[in-house]
Amino acid sequence: MALLATEDLMHRYGDELVFEKVSVEVHQGDRIGLVGLNGSGKSTLLRILAGLQEPTNGRVTRARSVRIGYLAQEPCLDSTVTLFDEMLKVFEKLREQERELQRLEHELARSTPDEGLLRHYDEVLEDFRRGGGYEYQSRIHQVLVGVGFTPDDEQKLIVHLSGGQRARAALARLLLEEPDILLLDEPTNHLDIEALEWLEEYLTHWRGAFIIVSHDRYFLDKLVQKIWELEFGRLYEYPGNYSHYRALRQERLERQWKLYEEQQELITKTEEFIRRNIAGGDFRASQAQARQKMLDKLERIPKPIVPKKIHLWMDVKRPSGERVLRARDLVIGYPDAPLFHCKQLALQRGERVALIGPNGSGKSTFLKTLAGELRPLEGSLELGSNVEIAYFRQSQTELDALDKTVLDMVTANTDKTISEARSFLGQFLFSGDDVFKKISELSGGERSRLALAMLAQLGGNLLLLDEPTNHLDIDSREVLQEAMREYKGTIIFVSHDRYLIQAIATQIWEIADGELKIYRGDYEYYRTQRALLAQSPSLQPEKDAKSKGKDKPKRLSPGKEQRLRERQRAKLAAREAELMNAVTNLENEIAQIEKEMEAASYAGDHQRLRELTALYRQKRQELESISEQWAQAAEDLASFQIDTQGL
C-alpha cells in the first residue's frame, strides 16, 4: 500500500497553470528526486503533498497515521530558544518520561515501595529505554555536528543564527523527527562539502521514504532511485538516478520529435492528396473526403517544447602570460582574524582550480584578496603578466542597493546599443519587459543570470567565481559548466557543486585546519588522496604527472606503496574487529543487567533496582559511544578499500 498517492492534481495561480494531471505514488523506501526549471512548481507540489496547501483540483491520499516531514527553503523556528533546546522539542515525550522516572525514583526513595508503584516504574522505564531515552541527547549532538554546527553553537539563541544556520537547524530537527516521508526542498543549500557528504551517508540509511528537490546533481546521483521531472505543467517519471534520467530524458525528447515529425509528414502528404483529388472524379473525390475525415479524427501530437536555456560564452580578449600567479608565505584573513596560510603557491595559464573548504574557512576572503579588494596579512602575492581579472561575487548585494534596471546594468561602461544589449540579454533569458525590471525586483535566479551576463562582457583571462551556480537550475548549471569547459583562460572557482567540480577542475585547493592544501587532480582524485592521508598523515598530496623539476615530489615505488596500503588496511581491520568485540561484550552485559533488573523488580528490591538502573544507564552510554566508533571504523575501512582499488 502506498504511503501517499495523488490523483489528477492540478494547480493554478490565478489564470496561470502550474501543473496538471499529476498522478503519483510514494511507497516505503522510495528515494525520489524532484527536478525542473525554476518556477516549474516543485515547491508548490511539495507543499501540497505535505498538506500545507490545497490543489486547485485533484486529490491527495495519505495512509492512516503516516507522518510527513517538510523542509521549506525558508524554515520557521522558535527564535527565543537555543539551538539545542529547539532540537530537544523533538523528544518531548521522552523528556516527560524522564521527568516521570525522576519523580518515581524520588518517591521510591522516601517510602517502602508497593507492588503497583514498582510495576509502574518498570513500565515507564521500559518505554523510556525502548524509545531511545538513553541516546536522544547524543543523537542531537551527532546530527548538529553532521550538518555543520560546532559544540559552541548549541547554546546560541536561534535569533542570533544566520539565515544559512537556521536552514541547517531546521534540517537537523527534521532528521531527528524521523518522519515516514521526508519532503526536502533544497536541503543542500548552505551545506559545505563535508556536511553534504555526511547528509548523503545519513540519508543512505534512512528507513522511510523521501522526496528531494535539489539542483545538486552529484547529490541526486548518490541518493535517488527515481526522478520526477516537472516540465511545462506535466510530471514525467524516470527510473534510476540523475545521470540515468538525463539519458532517458534525451531519448524521450528524441522519440517525441520523431513521432511529431512523422505525423507532420503524414499530414502534409494527406493534405496534398486531398488538394489534388477533391475536385476530381467521383472515386478520387470520395477518397479525398475519406482522408479528410481521417485527418479530422487524427489525434494531433503536440510539437515538443524545448526549454529555453541561457547561452553563455566567456571570451578572452587577450591571453595572460604562462604564469598567472605566484605566492609565498601567504596569510589570508583580517587583522583580528587570520583565516589560513599557504607556504607556496603557483598557478599556470589554463588551469581550472576548485577552491573548497568548510563554511567560514576563508574561501570568499581569498578571492577578494586575489581580486585586490583585500591585502594579504603576510607574505607575497604576485599576478603574472597581462593578467586581467573578472570577478563573480557570491553575494550581489551591491546590485540590490542600485535603483537601476537590468538594461542599465548591461549598457553601463559598454558601447552596446539598446538593440544589441536587448539581444545580448535574450541569451540570458531576459526578454520583453524583463529588461526593464529593477535590480531589487529580481529573483535570486534572475540576479545570478544577470551577474553571469555581466561577467561574460568583461573578457578577463582569470575568472574568479564565488558560488556561480547558486540559484541556477540544473539546465543553467550545465550551460555554465560547458562555458567553463570551453573557456580559454584560467579559472579559480568556489563551489559546493561536486558535479561541476569533477567536470571542470584540474586542481583542488582545500582550506583545512588553517592551511591551503593543493591536490593536482580532479575531485575523485582529491577524495582518494584525502582518504589515504586520513590513514597516513605523513603522506603528502601527490602532484600530477605533468609537474616537472624540483616541484615534483619524490614518490614511493609501487611495491612500497602497496605494502604501505596493506599495512594501513590491516590496521583499520584490526581496529574495526576490536570495536566490534567491545560492542558485543557490552550488549551481553546490558542483557544480563536487564535480567537482574527484572528479577529485582519482581522481588521488590528497590535499592538493588536503583543500583542496576544507574549501571544500565552507564553501560548504555558506553555502548552508544563504542557503537559510533565501530560504525566510523567500519566506514573508514570500507572507504579505504574502495578508494584504493586500482591504485
Secondary structure, 3 states (H helix, E strand, C coil): CCCEEEEEEEEEECCEEEEEEECCEECCCCEEEEEECCCCCHHHHHHHHHCCCCCCEEEEEECCCCCEEEECCCCCCCCCCEHHHHHHHHHHHHHHHHHHHHHHHHHHHHCCCCHHHHHHHHHHHHHHHHCCCCCHHHHHHHHHHHCCCCHHHHHCEHHHCCHHHHHHHHHHHHHHHCCCEEEEECCCCCCCHHHHHHHHHHHHCCCCEEEEECCCHHHHHHHCCEEEEEECCEEEEEECCHHHHHHHHHHHHHHHHHHHHHHHHHHHHHHHHHHHHCCCCHHHHHHHHHHHHHHHHCCCCCCCCCCCCCCCCCCCCCCCCCEEEEEEEEEEEECCEEEEEEEEEEEECCCEEEEECCCCCCHHHHHHHHCCCCCCCEEEEEECCCCCEEEECCCCHHHHCCCCEHHHHHHCCCCCCHHHHHHHHHCCCCCHHHHHCEHHHCCHHHHHHHHHHHHHHHCCCEEEEECCCCCCCHHHHHHHHHHHHHCCCEEEEECCCHHHHHHHCCEEEEEECCEEEEECCCHHHHHHHHHHHHHCCCCCCCCCCCCCHHHCCCCCCHHHHHHHHHHHHHHHHHHHHHHHHHHHHHHHHHHHHHHHHHHHHHHCCHHHHHHHHHHHHHHHHHHHHHHHHHHHHHHHHHHHHHHCCCC
